[in-house]
Amino acid sequence: MDLAGVLRARLGSELMAFAKLGVASVKTPVSSANTNGLVSSESSLVPVGGIGVTVNFTKELSARAELETRKVKFAGGKESVTNVSIGMQYSF
């Protein structure tokens, strides 16, 4: 789950850029050291940030592209996880 603030800037009549910054609740698997091989999980709050653009087709419908990154704790340390998403957005 993410909680983020978004700052938007209009680049034209149909194009808008945005940046977001916030925190995410991340749950990662952690292997236990005992012999039965049980795997537990660890939850943590991590910073999340992203940038993207939206292109409006109508007042309600737009296309959205976003690049988002966060640091995730794994058993060996922290790693960056980056997501790229492209989709449609409906506003009501």
N, C-alpha and C positions, 0 to 999 in steps of 0.2 A: 504494500500500500504506500502511495506517495502523497505528500502534502507539499505543494509548491506554489509560489507566486509567479505570475506570468506578466511580463512587460511586452506590450505590442506596439508596433510602429507601422503606419500605413505607408507603403511604397508607391502607391498608385491607386486608381479607382477600384481595382479588383485584386491587388496583391498586398499582402500584409506579412511582415516578418515578426518573429517573437523570440524571446529568450525566457527561460524559466530557471528558478533556483529554489531548492527546498530540501526536504529530508525524506528518506524512504525507510520503511521497515522491511528488512531483508532476513529471510530464514534460509540458512545453509546447512547441509548435512555435515555431521562430524562423526568420524569413526572412533569407536571406543577402543581402549587398549586391552580389554579383557578377551578371553579366548572364545567366547560364544559369538563374536563378530557382530554384535548389535551396533546399529547406527542411530545416533541421536541427532538432534538439530539444535542450532544456535541462532537466536534472533538478535538483531542489532539495528540501531538507527545509523544510517549513513547519509552523507550529503549527495544530492542529485542535481545535475544541471543539464540544460539542453538548449538547442537553437532550432529554428525551423521557419517554414513559410506556409502560408495558406493562399490559395487562389479561389476567389469567389466566383461561382457560376450563377447563383441566384442569391437572394437575401438569406435564405436558409441553408443552401447546399454549397459546400466548398471542398476542394482537395487539400490535403495536408501532408507535408513531408517534415520529418523531425529526426534530429541526431541527439541522442541522450546518453549520458555517461554517469556512472556511479562507482564508488569503491566498495568492494564486497570482501568480507573476511572469510578466508578458507583456512583449513588446517595448517597450511604452509605459510600463511601470511595474508596480506591484502593484495587484491588484483583489481584492475579496472575492468568494468563490464560496459560495453558500448552497444547501444541498440540503434538501428536505423529503421524507421517505420514510414510507410506511405499508405495513405488511406483516404476515405471520404469522411467528412464531418457534417453533421446536420444540427443546426441551431433552431431552437424553438422558444 
